Amino acid sequence: MSSDWINLFPTPVWKRESWREPTIDEKNFFTRTQSKERLENRGNSHTEENYVLNAPEMTNLKKDLTSAINSYFQEVWQPMYDVKVYITISWINYTEVGQFHHAHIHANSIISGVYYIDTDDSDKVFFSNPQPMWSTLRVEPKEYNDWNCAASWLSTPKNSLILFPSKLEHSVRESTNPNTRISLSFNTFLKGKLSDTLDELYL
């Protein structure tokens, strides 16, 4: 009798390296924004402005990000009705050498994304396992895999884009990048007809 491993309820994280290089206008916008006042985070800082993608210089970038997030949504959610994803808030993160980005999720959002503006080969984002088997029992593994790891990391080269469920906890460890690590984060929500009834959580 044959047997198979079945990964139930996987977490869909999408990544594309060299997704898109900023235009000249966008690069100038990022340069100007970097010199403005920032809000201090727990381990780094971010723009005071929470709607950076609404700037005129960001029109094409916002359009491209919206297209990417809707492709992700259609592939993963497979909606029956006409449902679209739209970007709500957006901001730019700044992480200096020795700084970090604390573990967090994105509230009031469906899918979140990060566009990496200025990074180096050492930069990574860490995702925490939402269903850790070690939550009640800790068994030291001889080799880590998708089931027994508490966290997993993805490299974040310049111009790459990562999309993920907003409830997935993620963080950035202490940066060794001698330059400022710059990334643009955004949240989303849905518009359109979602369902006919209130009790269609189960098939």
N, C-alpha and C positions, 0 to 999 in steps of 0.2 A: 504494500500500500504506500503510495507516495504521500509526501507531506511538504508543506510550504510555509515559509515565514510570511505573515501578512502584517504589514504596517498599517494599523488602523488609525484614522484621524491624524494624518501627518500635518505639519505646520508649513504652509506655503510661503517661502521666502524667495523672492526673485532678484537676481543680480545681473547687471550687464556692465562689463568693463568697457572703457572707451565709448560710453553711451553717447556722449555729445560734448563737444568742446564749446565753451562760452564764446559768444560773439564779442567783437571789440566793445560795443556799447555795454554789454553785460559785464565784461571785465572791468571797464571803467566804473560801473555802478558798484561792483564788489570792492574796488579800491577805495572809492569815496565812502562807502558804508563802513569800512573797517576803521576809519579815523573818527567815527562818531561815538557818542557816549554809549556805553553798554550796561547791561544789567548783570550783576554777579550771580553766578549759579553756585551750586555746592562745590564744584571743583574746577569750573571754567567760567566763561561768560557768553552772552548772546546779545543780539540787537535788542534795543528797546522797542523797535517796530516789529509787530507781530503779523504784518501783512506785506512783507517785502515783495512778494510776487505780484502785488497790485501796482507796483511802480511801472510807469510807461516803458522803461527799458527792459522790463521783465516779461513783457507781453508774449513774445515768442517762446520763451523758456516755460512760462506757465502753460501755454498751449501744448507744448511737447510733453510736459510732465502729466498734464491731464489726459493726453492720449495714452501714455504709458500706463497710468493707473487704471484707466478704463479697460485696457487690454488685459491687465492682470485680473481685474474684477470679472470680466466676461469668462476668462479661462477657468478661474477658480470657483466662482459662485454659480455660473451658468443660469442667470436669471430667466424666468419664464416671460416676464413682462419687460416693458421698456424702462429700465432702471439705469441711471447714470451716476457716476461718482464725480464730485466736484471738490476742489481744494478749498479748505476753510482758512486756517491760519498758516503762516509760513514765517520762518525766522532763520537767522544765520548764527551758527555756533563758532566760537573761537577758543581753541585749546592751545595754550603755550606749552613749551617744553616743561615737563615736570607736573603739568596739570592733568586732570582726568574728567570724565563725564560720568556722574554717578548712575547706578542702576535705576531704571525708570521705565514706565509705560507711558503711552499717550492717551490721556482720557478724552472722552467726547469725540472719538474718531473711529472710523472703521478700518481704514488702511493708512499706514504712514509710509513716508519715503524720506530718503536722504540722498542728496546729490553732493558729491565730493568735489569741492572747488580747488582746494590746495592741500595735498597730502604727499607723503612719501612712502617708500616701500615698507616701512615699519608699521604703518598705520593699520589698525584693525578695529572691527566692531565685534563685541561679544554678545551673544544671545543666550539667555538662560533657558534651560529646559523647563517648559511649562508643566510637564508631567514627570517629575523626577522619581524614579523608583527608590531613591535613597531618602525620601522624605520621612519614612518611618523606620528604615533599616539601612545601615551603611555597610556595604560589602566592597572591599577594595578590589578594583578590577586589575587583572594583569595586563589588559589592553583595552583602551576605550573604544566604544562604538556608538552608533546613533541611539542606542537604548540606555546605556549605562552612564553616559556623560551628563554632568550637571550643567555644562555650558559648551558652546561651540563658537568659533570665531570665523569671520570672513575678512579677507584683505579688502582694503578700501582705496584702490589707486585713484589718482586724480581723474576727474571726468566720468567716474563710474556712478551708477544709480542702483540703490537697493530699495525694494518695496517689501513690506511685511505687515502682518496683522498688528494693529495698534496695541493690542493687549499683550504682545510678546515683549517681555522685559529685556532690555539691552543696556549696554554700557561701553565706555571706552576706558581702558587702563591708562595708567600714567604715561603720558606721551614722551617719547624719546626723539621726536621730530624737532630739529633745531629751529625750524621755521614754525610760524603759526599754522596750526591745522584748522582749515576752514571748511565748513560743510553747511549746506542749506537743508533744513528739515521742514516738512509740511504734513499737515493732517487733512483728512477728508471726511465727507459725509455723503449720504445717498439722497437722490431725488427721483421721484417716479413711483409707479405702482409696485409695491413689494409683494403683496399677497392678497388673496380673496378672503381669507379667514384669519382668525387670531390664534389658531391652534395647529399650525403647520410646521412645528419644529421637528416633527418626526415623520418619516415616510410610512 
